[in-house]
């Protein structure tokens, strides 16, 4: 049986009418930027509340409806949480009915560009990804998932009948037609959005309505494969929704596809905060399975170069310790069926060895902090706990693990820049 092609189809994007380019020029960038949000699982409670307060129509009101209660209902079952998703669906319908959101008249593929304040430049295609059969085909994950977030996204999609934010895919495109169309958007696309968010990132969005361009892009992508950089839970939710609802619209899911040959992603780490864990007690528990060295004073970070694998524990007062040279026998006992490479992943050691050793068997007790070591240390101080700083993986290492048929532990990578939610959405059944 031939392999399914990688297909990114044009669709009629649902967009804020406030993002019309003439409105941008008249009203200034701040108002427009206030409508956009990071992916649903990135901001913590305080950052989410700031987003919700920034504008009554900020996309977070749709993508993170439970943050109003600061509690994710992913593990509480469908019925108790249903009203939260129904409220988000009602809000989406009202925004469409009131003209806050409107679908584009013509199906298009969209080109989305981000330029961060640090100079990262990323550009890719936004379209409707045809879902391959689960576990096969052209789309590969690199990270394991947990069921709670998958159910959360599934319930939200089923209630709203929409894909509110794209998953983030990487592929190796070389000089293919899809890459050429993406890189020439200024000449051949219609500029829809040109704005800058508070973090200093510039965002531009073009529509590519040409059916001839769509055909060239489709032919180029057909034999390629894509790696999920961000959105594993949403991707699994796409499949879960399709299993529950045979509407042909659920054969597709919203995706942002970036050629990593042309725009190599930034790959950061996801640090952990363990509330209530006394750092001295944590270090004492490690003495028989690892070497622990006290680091000098200064900004907390994983030193470069550092022994691999290694982690850094930081106490609320900023005292940091490097943990390295783990006992190989202990790693093999904890992960007997895994390859040596997988057993040496810092996130694997943390999840399979250290968290159980410290009594953190429930992931819900562990806070994730993307990229920002200072934020993790601050959160540890606020909770009387310990920050665990994790070194970032390389993109090549991620590809090699996937090529070997393994998945990294959950929350091992933080690919960026991540697409902002609210620029373009996909809705199934509203005119």
TATADA-V909528 format. One record per backbone hydrogen bond with DSSP energy under -0.5 kcal/mol. CO is the residue of the C=O (numbers start at 1). NH is the residue of the N-H. Records with the same first field share a line. If there is no record, write none. Layout:
CO = NH, NH
//
This chain:
5 = 7
7 = 9, 130
9 = 128
11 = 13, 108
13 = 15, 104
14 = 425
15 = 102
16 = 19
17 = 20
20 = 23, 24
21 = 25
22 = 26
23 = 27
24 = 28
28 = 32
29 = 33
30 = 34
32 = 35
33 = 36
35 = 59
37 = 421
39 = 42, 43
44 = 48
45 = 49
46 = 50
47 = 51
48 = 52
49 = 53
50 = 54
51 = 55
55 = 58
58 = 61
59 = 62, 63
60 = 64
62 = 65
64 = 67
65 = 68
66 = 69, 71
73 = 76
77 = 81
78 = 82
79 = 82
81 = 84, 85
82 = 86
83 = 87
84 = 88
85 = 89
86 = 90
87 = 91
88 = 92
89 = 93
90 = 94
91 = 95
92 = 96
93 = 97
94 = 98
95 = 100, 101
96 = 99
100 = 17, 18
102 = 15
108 = 11
109 = 208
110 = 112, 126
111 = 206
112 = 124
113 = 204
114 = 122
115 = 202
116 = 119
120 = 116
122 = 114
123 = 259
124 = 112
125 = 257
126 = 110
127 = 129, 255
128 = 9
129 = 253
133 = 136
138 = 140, 226
140 = 228
142 = 408
146 = 150
147 = 151
148 = 152
149 = 153
150 = 154
151 = 155
152 = 156
153 = 157
154 = 158
155 = 159
156 = 160
157 = 161, 162
161 = 428
162 = 164
163 = 426
164 = 422
167 = 169, 256
168 = 229, 230
169 = 258
170 = 227
171 = 173, 260, 261
173 = 176
176 = 180
177 = 181
178 = 182
179 = 183
180 = 184
182 = 185
184 = 187, 188
185 = 189
189 = 191
190 = 207
193 = 205
195 = 203
197 = 200
201 = 197
202 = 115
203 = 195
204 = 113
205 = 192, 193
206 = 111
207 = 190, 209
208 = 109
210 = 214
211 = 215
212 = 216
213 = 217
214 = 218
215 = 219
216 = 220
217 = 221
218 = 222
221 = 6, 224
222 = 6
226 = 140
227 = 170, 229
230 = 168
231 = 235
232 = 236
233 = 237
234 = 238
235 = 239
236 = 240
237 = 241
238 = 242
239 = 243
240 = 244
241 = 245
247 = 250
248 = 251
249 = 252
251 = 131
253 = 129
254 = 167
255 = 127, 257
256 = 169, 258
257 = 125
258 = 171, 260
259 = 262, 263
266 = 268, 416
268 = 414
269 = 271, 371
271 = 369
272 = 388
273 = 275, 367
274 = 277, 386
276 = 278
278 = 282
279 = 283
280 = 284
281 = 285
282 = 286
283 = 286, 287
284 = 287
286 = 289, 290
289 = 327
291 = 324
293 = 322
301 = 303
309 = 325
310 = 391
311 = 323
312 = 389
313 = 321
314 = 387
315 = 318
319 = 315
320 = 295
321 = 313
322 = 293, 324
323 = 311
324 = 291
327 = 331
328 = 332
329 = 333
330 = 334
331 = 335
333 = 336
335 = 338
339 = 343
340 = 344
342 = 345
345 = 349
346 = 350
347 = 351
348 = 352
349 = 353, 354
350 = 355
353 = 357
354 = 358
355 = 359, 360
356 = 359
359 = 361
361 = 363
362 = 365
363 = 366
365 = 275
367 = 273
369 = 271
370 = 372
371 = 373
372 = 376
373 = 377
374 = 378
375 = 379
376 = 380
377 = 381
378 = 382
379 = 383
380 = 384, 385
381 = 384
383 = 276
385 = 316
386 = 274
387 = 314, 389
388 = 272
389 = 312
394 = 398
395 = 399
396 = 400
397 = 401
398 = 402
399 = 403
400 = 404
401 = 406
402 = 405
408 = 144
409 = 412
414 = 268
416 = 266
420 = 423
421 = 37
422 = 16
425 = 14
426 = 163
//
